[in-house]
Amino acid sequence: MSSPRSSSVATAEPELAIVPRHVAVIMDGNGRWARARGKSVIAGHRAGAEAVRRCVKGAILSGVRYLTLYAFSSENWQRTAEEVADLTSLLRFYLRHKVAELHEQNVRLTFIGDLSRFDSGLRGEIERAGKLTAQNTRLTLVLALSYGARDDMLRAAQNIALAARDGEIDPTMMSEQDFGRYLQTSPFPDPDLIVRTSGERRLSNFLLWESAYAELSFLDVMWPDFDETHFAALMLIFPDVNVVLENA
């Protein structure tokens, strides 16, 4: 799957690498990684949280400006109560104890998704993390929490309908850019590259509108095993990355 961008840039020797401005990642495979090792699912999620730190480091080293991570989908609420509690507790721990590390790296942390579904304590940690890192400029890290692309598009359509009802807009004159301003992702550029780990080859309700021209890469590596070398390998072959990379 390719985008309308040119796949090469004419430069003086040596040829300059093309670095995607925005990389988005579907972090998949925590459970399968854990089961293959006889561990609990939460152990897989903990290992996956460490992979997030390596992914952020890879993005910084590569010069990527925006990194969006599908950390908790709207469908995750359908998992067992025990697993949901484990996931939210893990998220709370990292927001409370690891955000200072992101702040030291000059990383801005922001969020998309239906955050109202989380308890007030976790929402407080989310707000605190956002405020602490709001002025950072090296990398914008977007965590998709309780996020679903269809839900975001539905809410956008509802808000457009309300604005039209109140005479604030003429819906017949709206462009794609106008519609995009109603999505939660409107402050960020569309992703240039979407990566999914674990070998699955689908978007799973992630950035459906925004991914229209993104390059897609599906890695066989499980998310807890993802590290800076996998990120660097993707950067080396971007934008001709629309292939399945086995054990990259």
C-alpha positions, 0 to 999 in steps of 0.5 A: 500500500503506497501513498502519493509521496515520492519514494525517493529524494534527489540529493547530493551523495550520500543520499539522505534518509527519509524519516517519517514525521509521525509513526503510529504503533499498534502494540500487539502480542503481550498475551501471546508472548506471556503464554509462550513463556508460561507467564501471566498475561499481566507479566506480558503487559509489564514487559510490553510497558518496557518496550514502550520505553525502548520505542520512545528511545528509538523514535528520539534517536531517529528524529521522529517528531510524533509517536502515537501508541495504541495503549488501550483500545475501546474494545479492551473494556470487554476483557475480564475485570481482572485484566482491565484492573491490571492494565489500568493499574499498570498505566497508573504506575507508569504515569505516576513514576515514569513521566519524569523520565519522559520530561527529562527527555524533552518528550511531550505526553498527550492523550486521545480517547474516551478518558471519561471511562477511567476513574478520577484518580487515573484521570488526575494522573493523565492530567498531571502528566500532560501539564508537566510535559506540555512545553516539551518539544523533542517528541510528541508522544500520543497515548491512545487510551480507551480509543476507537477510531469509529467512536471518534468519527461518530462523535465528530459527525455528531458535533458537526450535526449540532454545529449545523443545527445551530447555524455555525457551519454549512455542512454542504461546504465542508471539506475533508480538512474541515471534518478532520478538525473535529477529530481528537487527532486534529492537533497532529499530522496524519501518520506517515507509517503505521506499525503493528507487531505480532504478525496480525495484519489489520488496523483494529479500529486504530486511526482509520481516517488518519491512515488513508495514505500511511505506509503499513508495516506488519512485524512478526515480533511480539511487542515485548520483544520490540526494541530500538533496532526494530525501530531503526530497521523500519526507518532504514527502509521507509517509505518502501516499508509496505511489506511484512518484515519477519523478525526484523 
